[in-house]
Amino acid sequence: MDSFDHVVIGGGSAGCVVASRLVAAGRSVLLLEAGPPDNTPFIHIPATFVRVIGTRRSWMYRTEPEPAAGGRVLTIPQGRTLGGGSSLNAMIYIRGQAQDYDGWRDLGCPGWGYDDVLPVFRRSEGNERFSDGFHGSGGPLKVSDLRHRHPLSLAFLRAAQEAGLPYNDDFNGARQDGIGFYQTTTFGGRRGSTAATFLKAVRGSDRLTVRTGCDVTGLILENGAAAGVRYRAPDGSGHEARVREEVVLSAGAVASPKLLLLSGIGPGGELARHGIPVRRDLPGVGENFQDHIAASVYGVTDRPISLLGHDRGLKAARHGLQYLLTRTGLLTSNVVESGGFIDTAGAGRPDIQLHVTPALVGDADRKSMGRHGLSINPCILRPAARGRVSLRSADPAAPPVLAANTLGTAEDLATLVRGLKLARRILRAPSFRALGITELAPAAAEEACDEALEAYARSAAKTVYHPAGTCRMGRDGMAVVDPALRVIGVPRLRVADASIMPTLVSGNTNAPCVMIGERCADFLLGAADPLAL
C-alpha cells in the first residue's frame, strides 16, 4: 500500500499550488487528478480554450431545473485535467475587492482580511508590468498584458467611456471600478495554468507522484481522522493511499462537498437517506452554493469585423502559422479581452462585471448565432441567492444534485437588469454606431421596460463557471472548515478550493483559488494558526 506525507485530491488551480509548495518544502505528495493530463495544444494556445470545454477534460455539471430561470437546466463546466479551471478558463487575472476579504474576516474568519491576503497574492504573482504595493513580479503565476487586442475590444473601451465610465489600467490595484483590458495568466503567448507554472517547477522531484485518470471514491477515516483515500485507477482497479500527515481536498465547489458526503461527513439526515454511515455530522456541507450569473446583450453588424469564421479554412491556417512562427496574433488572445467593473446601485463598490467578446457567443450548451457582432455580458458580482449541492445516491459515479437557485432573489434579478441596461447603453454609443452595430437582444428598440428585461434575464441567464461556497469557512454551526482550512471535527483533513469561500469574491475566481492554495500550504508547513491571532 502506498503512503505519502500528503495526498492532494484534485490537480486544479489550488491543488497544483498546494502540491508544489509542499514538495518544494521537502514533503512527499501524491496528487490525484480525475481527468487526463493537460497534454493537448488547445489548452496551451490561449484562444483555443473553447475547444476543451465539453471534452473529457471538463466536467459538465448540470443543475436541476431552475425555477427562477424559466425552469431551464444550466450547465456549469469545470476543469477535469491538470491545472483544473486554470487550464480551460479565459485566463482573466482578477482578485476581487478588498471588501470581499474584509467581509470574510468579519464573518468569523480571522487572518483572511485584505491586509492578510494581499501579501499572498503578491508572493504568487509574476507580473510582467506591475511591481508595487499591489503586485509582485517574481512569483510563479505569470500575469501579462494581452499580445493581441481585437478592434471590437478597443471599440468597447471607447464606447464605454463615451457612456460615462472611467478607464482603469489595473483592476487589481487601488480601485477596481472602471473599464479596460484584462491582464491574463499567460506568458510568452501561452497559457500559464497552475500545472504549467507551479506544478511544472517540481515535476522532476522524486517526492512528487502525479496520477491522472484516477477517481477518488472516498476518504479513509480511522478514529475519526483522515488516514488516506480510496481511488479507482484508469483500468478500473481499486487502490488505497495512506498519509503520514494530512489529506487536502481540492476537487472544486461541486466535487469537494460530494466527496465529503460520500465519506460520511455532512448533514446526518441526508447521509442516512442514502445509507451512508455518519462519521461527522456537519450540516453545512453542500450548502451556501453561489455562482456568478450573467445574461448577454448582443450587438450585430453586417461588416465582417468579428471573430466569426476565423476558426475555419484559410483564416485559421494563417492564424495558426503566425502563432507557430512568432507567438503573436489572434491565437494569443484570451478572447474575453476587455470588460470592467461598475457600481450600478450607487452602493460605493462595483456590483456588475462586464465580460466582452468580439463574437456572438451563447453558452456551454448554446451554439454561436452565425452572424458578425459582439457580446457584452453583465455579471452579478455578489449574488444574494444560495443553492445547494447534495447526493443523488451513494454511488460515487452518480452526478450530484445541484440546485443552484439561479436568480432566486429579487435582489439578484434587479442587479442583472441594471447590468443589462448599462450594456445596452454602451452598445448605442458613437464608437459602436460607427461600426454599424445595432442591438439584436434583449430588444432592438432603444426603450425596453423593466418587465421585458426581467423576462429576458430569466430566459437568458447563464453561469460564468465560478461555483463557490459549499464547504464554507467560518466558526459558526454551518461552517465546514475553520480559518486554517481544517474540516471541523475531522483531524488531518483540509479543504483548499473555491468551496471554502464564505461569500463569492467580486470577480473571476482563479487568482483567489491560487491564493487559497498558497495559504493551505502555509498552514500545513507551520504558518501561524489564524485562530491564535
Order of alpha helices (4+ residues) and beta strands (2+ residues): beta-alpha-beta-alpha-beta-beta-alpha-alpha-beta-beta-alpha-beta-beta-beta-beta-beta-beta-beta-alpha-beta-alpha-beta-beta-beta-alpha-beta-beta-beta-beta-beta-alpha-alpha-beta-alpha-beta-beta-alpha
